[in-house]
Amino acid sequence: MLLNRLTPDTSRLMTRDNLINVKELGIRIKQKRDREKMSLRAVAKITDVSPSTLSRIESDKPVTPDAPTLARLAKWLQIPMERIMVNAAETLGTPMMLYPTESTPSFVEACLRADEKLSPETARALSDLFRAAYEGVIHADHVARES
């Protein structure tokens, strides 16, 4: 037992693997691709990330994107890198923050995904509903202002 007290706890060491939520990143890429009807190759061309890397991220296969790749993907997704770099287990109970570069629908989606009471399917459905309603209101406001 004394040995355990002297042995460093390596389970809490921060490594690149446990700082990046690749699953969340993959879900967001797939959702945006589906929404905008884009192929992996089209996204690869825009983000300068290979189609094979995008595919591995989307399918949650072992891959750890480097910082420049994460930055390009976050920019394309229009989300702050913090959304995909925070270790969720350490942020439970921490208020979510709306970043200036983040769209309201993306923030609402992040909040819904973080809600432990919602299944991933329910969170996605609510997120899609909110996004559609939000974009409809924005469009209606834009049309009204032009009149």
Rosetta blueprint (number, residue, H / E / L):
1 M L
2 L H
3 L H
4 N H
5 R H
6 L H
7 T L
8 P L
9 D L
10 T H
11 S H
12 R H
13 L L
14 M L
15 T L
16 R H
17 D H
18 N H
19 L H
20 I L
21 N L
22 V H
23 K H
24 E H
25 L H
26 G H
27 I H
28 R H
29 I H
30 K H
31 Q H
32 K H
33 R H
34 D H
35 R H
36 E H
37 K L
38 M L
39 S L
40 L H
41 R H
42 A H
43 V H
44 A H
45 K H
46 I H
47 T H
48 D L
49 V L
50 S L
51 P H
52 S H
53 T H
54 L H
55 S H
56 R H
57 I H
58 E H
59 S L
60 D L
61 K L
62 P L
63 V L
64 T L
65 P L
66 D L
67 A H
68 P H
69 T H
70 L H
71 A H
72 R H
73 L H
74 A H
75 K H
76 W H
77 L H
78 Q L
79 I L
80 P L
81 M L
82 E H
83 R H
84 I H
85 M H
86 V L
87 N L
88 A H
89 A H
90 E H
91 T L
92 L L
93 G L
94 T L
95 P L
96 M L
97 M L
98 L L
99 Y L
100 P L
101 T L
102 E L
103 S L
104 T H
105 P H
106 S H
107 F H
108 V H
109 E H
110 A H
111 C H
112 L H
113 R H
114 A H
115 D L
116 E L
117 K L
118 L L
119 S L
120 P H
121 E H
122 T H
123 A H
124 R H
125 A H
126 L H
127 S H
128 D H
129 L H
130 F H
131 R H
132 A H
133 A H
134 Y H
135 E H
136 G H
137 V H
138 I H
139 H H
140 A H
141 D H
142 H H
143 V H
144 A H
145 R H
146 E H
147 S L
